[in-house]
Amino acid sequence: MRLFFSARHAPCVIEREFWTAKQRQAHSLHEISYRACFKPQLPAYFIDRLTQPRDVVYDPFSGRGTTAIEAALRGRIPYANDINPLSAILCRPRIEPPGLEAVIGRLAEIPFDEKREECDIDLSAFYHPVTEGEIRALRRYLIDRRESGAEDDVDRWIRMVATNRLTGHSSGFFSVYTLPPNQATTPDRQAEINQRLGQTPPYRNVAALIVKKSRQLLSRLTDRQRRTLKEVASHALFLTGRAQQTTAIPDESVALTVTSPPFLDVVQYAEDNWLRCWFNAIDVEEVAAKMSVSRSIDQWSAEMEAALVELYRITRRQGFVAFEVGEVRNGKLLLDEVIAPIGEKAGFSWLGTLINRQQFTKTSNIWGVKNNRGGTNSNRIVILRKD
């Protein structure tokens, strides 16, 4: 194992720059906005060192699916779970990417000018009336395809891209200028933004923007990578539920878990995703009720212990867990110091903790960085092994 420490010695903490922070080295398939996500270089570092092709790599708090996508691109079988149903919607289509021509052809078949959607929610602060009509038509089309059982990989891809393009702060999104795409303000607050900036929603061509984003996502996907994704896609597993109870995953089947759980009350996932939930006909209140926001370290620790007990069950012998946590509450609480003993209590051996420190730029917040101070960002990764 090439992780800069040996299992023959006592656990240690090593701090250095373990991987490059250059975003251009990440595959284009990762370019989906989602709050509180780590860079692809993090799972890649551990996947390359601790697994072989066809091994199962898992993330119980999958988010946008960074670990799953990186594992699949490297020929590993991805397992992913998240209590937020948007996670699978954003991740699975990128494991089964259609060709760009198929996307263009399918979009040409969608009746964007057909007005069948009832105005159940006021979106006028975000969209030009024609754009809003196209979004509602697309939403109804995708709902009908899913409910009829006709939904295929092209539909899922279009759903994923459209979900990602709903709102943002550039002309590449369906909306007028608003918060970054990994967040969503309320209609009333958006109306205030419009008034303050003196802006009105311009027309955006929904189909054209979906094609543009699809071209970007697929831009670095080679034929060889397509074949690799196809080989592992049929074995991939996407779950929506609690990390503490994943009965669909067999005992001792996972070679490596790379994950980053929600950090106490730092991020409010449901609040950021109300519009995405509406577009995908998901009850945001139901999702929010299932999501636990741990406001005390004791509650968070109890939930993480239950998750690690479940990880111990599904991890194979000599398998690993790379558990990334951050510095919260202005660096006064280092969660790696909490996780390490919890991991040992669950049955794992704690091999050590890697602290990856990197310089960051002003774009870091777009990638979910929350602990920037003094020009650096740190990833604190607790390394556990099942003996």
DRENKOLMAR-132434 format. One line per 5 residues: number of its first residue (from 1); their letters; for each residue z negated, y, x negated of N, C-alpha, C. Coordinates in steps of 0.02 Angstrom, whole numbers. Atoms other than C-alpha are relative to their C-alpha. Layout:
BEGIN
NUM) A) Z:Y:X:Z:Y:X:Z:Y:X; ...
END
This chain:
BEGIN
1) MRLFF) 0:-60:-42:0:0:0:0:62:-44; -6:-60:41:54:165:-77:-27:61:37; 31:-56:-36:-70:288:-3:-48:38:-45; 39:-37:49:-153:352:-163:-74:-19:-1; 66:28:9:-311:251:-138:4:-75:9
6) SARHA) -1:73:0:-355:68:-154:-54:-27:46; 48:33:-44:-441:-46:-30:-57:-32:-40; 52:30:41:-542:-113:-178:-57:49:-14; 50:-50:15:-638:50:-194:-29:29:65; 32:-31:-58:-752:147:-79:47:51:31
11) PCVIE) -43:-49:-33:-667:258:50:-6:68:-33; 0:-65:32:-618:428:-16:43:48:40; -40:-52:-31:-542:591:40:45:30:-54; -48:-26:48:-384:646:-50:37:58:33; -32:-60:-26:-311:819:-27:57:21:-45
16) REFWT) -59:-23:36:-136:870:-80:57:9:49; -59:-3:-43:39:898:-12:36:-67:-5; -26:68:1:98:724:35:73:-3:21; -70:0:-21:264:768:117:23:71:9; -29:-67:-6:381:915:129:-8:28:70
21) AKQRQ) 6:-33:-65:360:1041:268:67:27:24; -66:-28:-18:546:1084:273:25:-32:64; -20:27:-65:597:1064:454:71:-26:-1; -70:22:1:780:1042:408:7:-74:-19; -3:70:19:738:869:341:-15:-46:59
26) AHSLH) 13:41:-59:686:809:513:66:-12:37; -61:16:-36:818:723:618:8:45:61; -15:-45:-56:903:828:751:-27:-27:67; 27:28:-62:842:707:887:-71:23:16; 69:-22:-11:667:777:863:-5:69:31
31) EISYR) 3:-71:-17:714:953:916:-11:12:74; 24:-9:-69:623:950:1082:-68:33:-3; 63:-38:4:483:1075:1111:-53:-34:42; 58:29:-34:313:1007:1158:-62:25:-36; 59:-30:31:146:1088:1128:-44:-53:-32
36) ACFKP) 48:43:35:25:1011:1003:32:-64:-25; -33:59:28:143:894:911:4:8:-76; -6:-3:72:150:848:728:74:-8:-21; -68:3:26:306:854:619:19:-73:-12; -23:69:11:413:696:600:-16:-27:-69
41) QLPAY) 15:24:67:374:690:414:-66:-38:-3; 65:34:1:197:633:455:7:-74:17; -8:72:-13:239:469:543:48:-34:-49; -48:29:47:386:442:425:-35:-23:-64; 37:15:61:267:444:277:-34:-68:5
46) FIDRL) 37:62:-8:163:301:346:45:-58:21; -47:53:-20:306:203:427:34:-29:-61; -35:24:60:397:193:261:-45:-41:-45; 46:32:47:243:136:165:-37:-61:28; 44:50:-29:154:22:287:34:-49:47
51) TQPRD) -35:45:-46:288:-67:390:66:-23:-28; -66:26:16:448:-166:379:44:5:62; -44:-1:-59:602:-162:492:-19:-54:50; 17:42:-58:570:-239:664:-75:-5:13; 71:-5:-16:383:-209:651:-10:47:60
56) VVYDP) 16:-44:-56:302:-128:802:-42:59:-25; 37:-61:17:245:52:778:-18:34:66; 27:-21:-65:138:128:915:-32:70:-5; 36:-63:-8:73:296:974:-32:2:69; 33:1:-66:-58:294:1114:-5:69:33
61) FSGRG) -1:-69:-26:-50:485:1134:68:30:-19; -68:-9:27:138:499:1119:27:71:4; -27:-67:-5:172:676:1178:75:1:7; -73:-3:-3:355:717:1145:33:-62:-30; -28:62:26:376:549:1058:21:1:-72
66) TTAIE) -20:-6:70:385:598:876:-6:-66:-38; 9:64:34:314:434:812:51:-51:24; -47:49:-28:423:330:928:71:13:-25; -68:-16:22:584:421:881:7:-16:-74; -4:12:72:547:413:695:-2:-75:-15
71) AALRG) 2:72:10:502:229:706:67:-32:17; -64:29:-22:662:187:801:56:16:-50; -51:-19:49:771:283:677:-6:-42:-63; 12:40:60:693:177:540:2:-75:14; -8:71:-16:727:13:629:-63:-35:20
76) RIPYA) 61:30:-26:551:-15:692:1:3:76; 2:2:-73:512:-59:872:-53:49:25; 49:-50:-22:429:89:958:-36:-19:63; 42:4:-60:285:72:1079:-30:70:8; 26:-68:-12:229:235:1160:-38:2:66
81) NDINP) 39:-9:-61:97:281:1287:-24:72:4; 31:-66:-11:39:445:1362:-20:4:73; 21:-7:-69:-56:489:1518:44:49:38; -46:-48:-30:70:628:1550:67:-34:10; -64:34:-13:225:553:1635:60:36:-31
86) LSAIL) -55:-35:33:332:688:1554:15:-28:-69; -9:26:67:308:601:1388:58:-50:-3; -54:50:0:419:452:1429:67:32:20; -61:-35:-20:545:568:1514:32:35:-59; -26:-35:58:563:666:1353:16:-46:-59
91) CRPRI) -8:44:59:555:518:1233:53:-55:10; -43:58:-8:646:367:1304:75:14:-7; -73:-12:6:820:447:1320:23:10:-72; -21:-10:69:819:489:1135:-1:-65:-40; -6:67:30:796:305:1094:65:-33:23
96) EPPGL) -62:27:-28:950:268:1202:50:57:11; -42:-60:-10:1061:420:1170:72:-18:19; -70:10:-18:1229:423:1259:45:41:-46; -47:-42:36:1386:495:1181:7:67:34; -7:-67:-29:1420:679:1206:53:2:54
101) EAVIG) -53:0:-51:1580:644:1302:-25:-30:65; 28:29:-62:1483:536:1425:-43:51:36; 41:-52:-30:1362:680:1454:44:52:34; -46:-50:-28:1505:803:1482:32:-27:63; -32:31:-58:1590:682:1601:-47:-5:60
106) RLAEI) 48:6:-54:1433:653:1703:-16:68:30; 14:-67:-25:1396:838:1717:56:25:45; -57:-21:-41:1570:864:1788:-2:-31:69; 5:34:-64:1526:744:1929:-56:27:44; 58:-24:-37:1367:835:1982:19:61:42
111) PFDEK) -17:-56:-45:1387:952:2133:-48:59:-9; 46:-54:14:1302:1103:2057:0:55:53; -4:-53:-50:1360:1217:2197:-21:-23:69; 20:26:-65:1294:1106:2336:-72:20:14; 66:-26:-17:1145:1186:2423:-35:-45:50
116) REECD) 38:45:-43:1034:1048:2490:-75:5:-12; 71:-3:19:869:1088:2405:-37:54:38; 41:-49:-33:737:1174:2509:-39:41:-52; 35:-44:46:653:1322:2425:-76:-10:7; 71:17:-7:481:1242:2409:-44:40:-47
121) IDLSA) 38:-38:50:430:1355:2265:42:60:-20; -35:-62:17:476:1534:2219:11:3:-76; -18:-1:71:568:1533:2052:41:62:-17; -44:-57:9:655:1701:2071:-19:43:-61; 20:-38:58:553:1779:1930:29:-29:-65
126) FYHPV) -26:34:59:628:1653:1808:76:-2:-3; -71:18:1:808:1625:1862:42:48:42; -52:-31:-41:964:1713:1923:10:-45:61; -8:41:-60:997:1656:2102:50:-58:-7; -49:53:9:1152:1557:2051:-27:-54:-47
131) TEGEI) 30:48:46:1063:1477:1905:-53:-42:35; 51:37:-38:918:1430:2018:32:-51:46; -35:47:-44:1039:1351:2140:26:-60:-39; -24:56:41:1115:1247:2000:-57:-46:-21; 58:40:20:943:1191:1942:-24:-43:58
136) RALRR) 22:38:-59:894:1139:2118:49:-55:17; -50:52:-13:1058:1046:2141:-6:-58:-50; 9:51:51:1032:954:1977:-63:-40:13; 63:35:-15:853:913:2023:10:-50:57; -12:44:-56:908:839:2189:44:-59:-19
141) YLIDR) -45:53:23:1048:740:2107:-40:-53:-40; 37:46:42:929:664:1979:-52:-39:41; 47:35:-44:799:623:2113:36:-55:39; -39:48:-38:932:537:2218:21:-60:-43; -22:54:45:996:437:2069:-59:-47:-16
146) RESGA) 59:41:17:821:379:2024:-23:-41:60; 24:34:-59:770:335:2201:47:-55:24; -49:50:-21:931:238:2233:7:-57:-50; -6:51:52:912:137:2073:63:6:-41; -63:-9:37:1075:207:2004:-9:36:-66
151) EDDVD) 12:-38:61:995:307:1864:15:-42:-62; -17:34:62:1064:260:1693:-19:43:-60; 20:-36:60:1045:317:1513:29:71:-3; -29:-67:-1:1162:466:1541:-41:46:45; 42:-40:-45:1060:527:1690:-67:16:-33
156) RWIRM) 64:-12:32:899:506:1592:6:52:-56; -12:-49:53:973:604:1447:6:71:30; -8:-65:-33:1026:747:1562:-66:25:26; 67:-19:-24:853:747:1641:-42:25:-57; 41:-20:58:771:756:1470:20:68:-26
161) VATNR) -23:-64:27:879:900:1408:-15:56:49; 13:-52:-50:864:997:1571:-74:17:2; 72:-11:0:675:975:1569:-20:45:-58; 15:-39:60:672:1048:1395:29:70:2; -33:-65:-3:785:1195:1441:-23:44:57
166) LTGHS) 19:-37:-60:694:1255:1596:-20:72:-14; 21:-68:17:610:1406:1518:-5:7:-76; 5:-13:71:610:1487:1348:12:73:-15; -5:-70:20:631:1646:1249:65:16:-36; -66:-16:27:816:1644:1206:53:-17:53
171) SGFFS) -55:13:-47:986:1632:1291:18:-73:4; -14:72:-3:987:1445:1258:-39:-35:55; 39:29:-55:869:1418:1405:26:26:66; -24:-19:-66:901:1428:1591:-31:65:24; 39:-55:-28:773:1566:1617:13:66:-35
176) VYTLP) 6:-65:34:754:1750:1579:-52:-8:-56; 48:2:54:649:1790:1425:-71:-12:27; 68:17:-22:477:1710:1446:-38:-30:-58; 38:31:53:347:1613:1348:41:-54:-35; -36:54:35:403:1484:1218:6:-61:45
181) PNQAT) -16:55:-46:475:1325:1295:-54:-53:7; 53:50:-7:320:1221:1264:-58:24:44; 49:-26:-47:224:1328:1387:37:25:62; -31:-27:-61:255:1392:1563:-50:46:34; 43:-46:-35:180:1547:1638:9:-7:76
186) TPDRQ) -6:4:-73:154:1570:1825:53:49:24; -49:-47:-27:283:1656:1937:-27:72:2; 28:-68:-3:166:1805:1961:-3:32:-69; 4:-27:68:138:1826:1775:70:13:-28; -68:-12:22:324:1808:1743:28:64:31
191) AEINQ) -22:-62:-31:357:1947:1868:-28:60:-37; 30:-53:39:237:2055:1768:36:9:-67; -37:-4:63:329:2012:1607:67:35:12; -64:-31:-16:494:2059:1688:-7:75:10; 10:-71:-12:425:2225:1746:-17:37:-64
196) RLGQT) 19:-32:62:348:2265:1578:59:8:-47; -58:-2:45:509:2225:1484:61:30:33; -58:-28:-35:623:2298:1616:58:-48:3; -52:51:1:720:2136:1631:7:-33:68; -14:41:-59:801:2038:1771:34:-63:-24
201) PPYRN) -29:63:23:853:1855:1757:77:3:0; -74:3:3:1035:1842:1697:25:-68:21; -29:65:-17:1153:1704:1751:5:-43:-63; -8:50:53:1145:1550:1640:36:-60:31; -38:58:-23:1269:1408:1660:-39:-64:-20
206) VAALI) 44:57:13:1158:1254:1676:37:-56:-37; -38:55:31:1291:1124:1632:18:17:-72; -21:-20:67:1353:1223:1482:-59:-2:-49; 59:1:44:1177:1241:1411:-24:-71:-14; 17:71:11:1144:1055:1434:46:-30:-53
211) VKKSR) -48:25:49:1302:1017:1336:-17:29:-69; 16:-32:64:1253:1142:1200:-60:-33:-33; 59:31:28:1080:1067:1178:13:-73:-18; -17:70:15:1149:889:1185:37:-4:-66; -38:0:62:1271:930:1047:-47:11:-60
216) QLLSR) 48:-13:54:1128:997:941:-43:-62:-14; 43:59:9:1016:845:971:37:-57:-33; -40:56:25:1157:724:929:36:16:-65; -42:-24:56:1227:824:782:-8:-41:-63; 11:37:62:1149:718:644:-5:-75:12
221) LTDRQ) 5:71:-16:1156:550:732:62:-37:-24; -57:36:28:1267:434:630:14:-64:40; -16:63:-33:1355:278:692:-50:-54:-19; 48:50:22:1237:173:588:-67:9:36; 63:-13:-35:1086:257:667:5:-19:74
226) RRTLK) -10:22:-70:1160:227:840:-9:-75:6; 6:73:-1:1172:42:800:-74:-20:-8; 71:14:10:992:42:737:-40:12:63; 35:-16:-62:929:127:895:15:-52:54; -19:49:-51:1025:5:1004:-35:-66:-12
231) EVASH) 32:63:16:949:-143:912:-74:-1:21; 72:-1:-15:770:-86:942:-15:22:72; 14:-29:-67:789:-1:1113:-19:-53:51; 15:51:-50:787:-163:1211:-71:-29:-8; 68:24:12:617:-206:1134:-52:55:6
236) ALFLT) 46:-57:-4:541:-32:1153:-42:-4:63; 46:0:-57:394:-6:1269:-26:70:11; 25:-66:-18:351:155:1359:-49:-6:58; 53:6:-49:188:164:1455:-25:69:21; 32:-61:-25:108:299:1562:-69:-18:26
241) GRAQQ) 68:17:-19:-79:283:1569:-50:20:-53; 53:-16:46:-242:294:1476:6:-41:-64; -4:35:64:-245:249:1292:-53:-54:-5; 55:47:3:-405:154:1324:13:-64:38; -15:60:-39:-320:27:1437:76:-10:1
246) TTAIP) -72:12:6:-148:-36:1386:13:-75:2; -4:72:-7:-143:-213:1453:71:-27:-10; -69:22:10:47:-219:1438:16:-16:-73; -11:12:71:31:-225:1248:-38:-63:-20; 33:63:18:-5:-401:1182:-51:9:-56
251) DESVA) 49:0:54:-152:-438:1068:36:-6:-68; -22:5:70:-120:-413:881:76:3:-8; -73:-6:2:60:-358:906:24:62:-38; -19:-65:28:59:-185:825:-14:1:-75; 9:-3:73:86:-163:638:-31:66:-22
256) LTVTS) 23:-66:20:50:23:630:-5:45:61; 7:-54:-49:-16:158:745:-4:66:-37; 4:-68:25:18:339:703:-8:46:60; 14:-38:-61:-59:459:827:-42:61:-15; 42:-60:2:-144:624:859:-25:13:70
261) PPFLD) 25:-7:-69:-258:633:1011:-11:73:18; 18:-68:-20:-297:788:1113:-65:21:-34; 58:-24:37:-422:894:1017:-47:39:47; 48:-34:-43:-569:934:1130:35:41:53; -30:-40:-53:-521:1080:1242:52:49:-28
266) VVQYA) -46:-46:33:-392:1157:1125:63:12:42; -64:-5:-34:-237:1121:1230:-6:-21:73; -1:16:-71:-215:1123:1419:70:-25:18; -67:28:-9:-67:1005:1440:28:12:70; -26:-5:-69:-52:1009:1630:19:72:17
271) EDNWL) -16:-70:-15:-57:1199:1640:66:21:-31; -62:-18:33:88:1210:1519:61:-33:31; -56:41:-23:195:1085:1614:12:0:75; -8:0:-73:188:1134:1798:73:3:21; -70:-7:-19:372:1183:1803:39:-63:-18
276) RCWFN) -32:63:19:427:1028:1710:-17:-55:51; 21:50:-50:327:923:1833:38:12:66; -37:-14:-62:409:1011:1981:72:-26:-6; -69:20:8:583:979:1912:8:-76:4; -3:73:1:544:794:1891:-36:-32:59
281) AIDVE) 33:26:-61:458:776:2061:-64:-37:-16; 65:27:20:290:741:1980:-54:45:28; 56:-37:-28:129:793:2065:-44:24:-58; 36:-26:58:54:907:1933:-75:-3:9; 72:4:-12:-117:908:2016:-25:-71:-10
286) EVAAK) 19:70:11:-121:718:2014:-3:-15:-74; 0:10:73:-76:718:1830:-60:33:-31; 56:-38:28:-205:851:1791:-67:-35:14; 62:34:-18:-340:752:1881:-13:-60:-45; 7:59:43:-307:601:1770:-14:19:-72
291) MSVSR) 10:-22:69:-312:703:1610:-71:24:-10; 68:-21:16:-483:720:1535:2:54:-54; 6:-53:50:-521:881:1443:-72:-2:-26; 67:10:27:-669:842:1331:-25:66:-30; 26:-64:24:-772:999:1306:-61:-9:-46
296) SIDQW) 56:14:46:-911:915:1206:22:-53:-50; -18:49:51:-899:816:1046:-24:-70:20; 25:66:-22:-1002:676:1125:49:-32:48; -48:27:-48:-880:655:1269:65:-19:-35; -61:15:37:-730:664:1153:-9:-63:-42
301) SAEME) 13:58:43:-809:537:1035:-1:-65:41; 2:59:-42:-841:415:1178:70:-21:21; -68:17:-19:-661:425:1235:40:-27:-60; -35:24:59:-596:403:1057:-25:-70:-20; 26:67:15:-711:253:1031:33:-53:44
306) AALVE) -33:47:-46:-639:169:1186:73:-10:-19; -70:6:21:-463:206:1125:6:-42:-63; -3:38:63:-500:135:952:-18:-74:11; 14:70:-17:-576:-23:1027:63:-33:26; -63:27:-26:-412:-47:1121:51:-7:-56
311) LYRIT) -45:5:57:-314:-11:962:-18:-60:-44; 20:59:39:-415:-144:872:27:-64:32; -25:59:-36:-365:-270:1005:74:-12:-14; -73:8:4:-178:-237:989:26:2:-71; -22:-3:70:-171:-212:799:-2:-69:-32
316) RRQGF) -2:65:34:-118:-363:698:-46:1:-61; 40:5:61:-218:-426:550:38:34:-57; -28:-40:54:-189:-314:399:46:56:26; -35:-57:-28:-116:-185:517:-40:64:-9; 30:-64:16:-153:0:503:0:49:60
321) VAFEV) 2:-57:-46:-200:153:605:-4:63:-42; 2:-67:30:-160:329:544:-16:49:56; 27:-39:-56:-265:441:656:-6:72:-22; -2:-70:22:-221:624:634:-42:44:46; 41:-48:-37:-349:753:688:0:66:-38
326) GEVRN) -4:-67:30:-370:936:652:-68:31:-10; 60:-42:4:-495:1072:620:-2:41:64; 5:-37:-62:-555:1145:783:-60:47:-2; 54:-50:-4:-668:1288:833:-6:38:-66; -3:-41:61:-612:1394:685:-22:-37:-62
331) GKLLL) 15:39:59:-633:1253:562:-72:-21:-8; 71:19:4:-817:1228:599:-11:-74:16; 7:70:-19:-785:1053:665:59:-39:-29; -52:41:32:-687:928:558:-1:-68:34; 1:60:-42:-639:787:675:10:-64:-39
336) DEVIA) -7:61:40:-594:666:536:-68:-29:-18; 67:23:16:-778:657:494:-33:-34:60; 24:32:-61:-809:605:674:35:-67:11; -41:59:-15:-667:478:687:-15:-58:-47; 8:55:49:-700:379:527:-56:-48:20
341) PIGEK) 53:48:-20:-869:305:581:14:-32:68; -17:30:-65:-804:278:758:49:-58:-11; -47:52:16:-659:178:686:-34:-62:-29; 37:56:28:-779:71:586:-40:-36:54; 38:30:-55:-886:43:740:45:-44:44
346) AGFSW) -48:38:-41:-730:-19:832:22:-64:-35; -18:61:36:-704:-151:696:46:10:-59; -46:-13:55:-584:-68:575:-38:13:-65; 25:-24:65:-610:-38:390:29:70:-11; -23:-67:16:-601:145:343:21:1:-73
351) LGTLI) -25:0:69:-491:156:188:-6:68:-32; 4:-67:27:-499:343:168:32:50:47; -30:-54:-40:-437:510:233:47:40:-44; -49:-42:34:-281:602:179:0:69:33; -5:-68:-25:-280:790:197:63:31:-29
356) NRQQF) -64:-28:22:-104:858:188:-1:75:12; 1:-73:-7:-101:1045:154:68:28:-19; -65:-29:12:58:1147:165:0:73:17; -12:-69:-19:116:1325:167:38:-1:66; -35:-3:-63:180:1379:336:32:68:9
361) TKTSN) -34:-62:-16:293:1513:408:-18:20:71; 16:-25:-67:285:1614:568:26:-45:55; -26:46:-50:382:1476:656:-46:-58:14; 43:59:-6:238:1354:639:-27:-9:71; 28:8:-67:167:1391:811:48:-34:47
366) IWGVK) -49:34:-43:329:1330:890:-7:-75:-7; 6:72:13:292:1160:812:-71:-25:14; 65:24:-23:116:1152:882:-57:9:-49; 52:-10:48:17:1210:730:-54:45:29; 54:-38:-30:-154:1271:787:-53:22:-51
371) NNRGG) 56:-12:45:-261:1277:630:22:39:-62; -26:-39:56:-170:1404:521:-50:54:-21; 42:-53:27:-280:1509:411:20:10:-72; -15:-14:70:-236:1596:249:65:-28:-24; -66:22:22:-57:1536:246:7:-74:-10
376) TNSNR) -5:72:8:-92:1350:253:-10:-35:67; 12:44:-58:-86:1211:382:-23:-67:-27; 24:64:25:-182:1050:361:5:-54:53; 4:61:-40:-161:876:432:-55:-43:-30; 55:42:24:-318:770:418:10:-69:32
381) IVILR) -19:65:-26:-271:586:436:-49:-53:-24; 46:55:15:-401:449:444:39:-65:-2; -36:63:8:-331:283:379:-47:-58:12; 40:59:-18:-400:125:458:42:-63:-8; -35:65:6:-356:-58:429:-40:-54:36
386) KD) 31:58:-32:-390:-215:529:3:-58:-49; 2:53:51:-445:-347:403:6:-69:31
END
